[in-house]
Amino acid sequence: MEWGVIFATFLLLLMLFIIAQLILGPLKVVTRFFLNCGLGLAALVIVNLIGRNLGVHLPVNPLCVISIGCLGIPGFILVAFMSYLFMS
């Protein structure tokens, strides 16, 4: 094979890789955000089911789920603290 064909093929594959990263990159971020929101919702529901007998209640609403989805464990702690602060 000629070096020009190999080089052109390499450039084509590089361009396809860059285009795929530009298209799929934001999709991965959105997918991860929704996955984290789903896990946060599950955590809130589990805490409410277990804490029902202990008198623990965390609000399950879109704002709480989104804050847990964005922040993760610190968001869960924030929701628990705010719930304790304003509900007691």
Secondary structure, DSSP 8 states (H G I E B T S, - for coil): --HHHHHHHHHHHHHHHHHHHHHHHHHHHHHHHHHHHHHHHHHHHHHHHHHTTTT-----SHHHHHHHHHHSHHHHHHHHHHHHHHH-
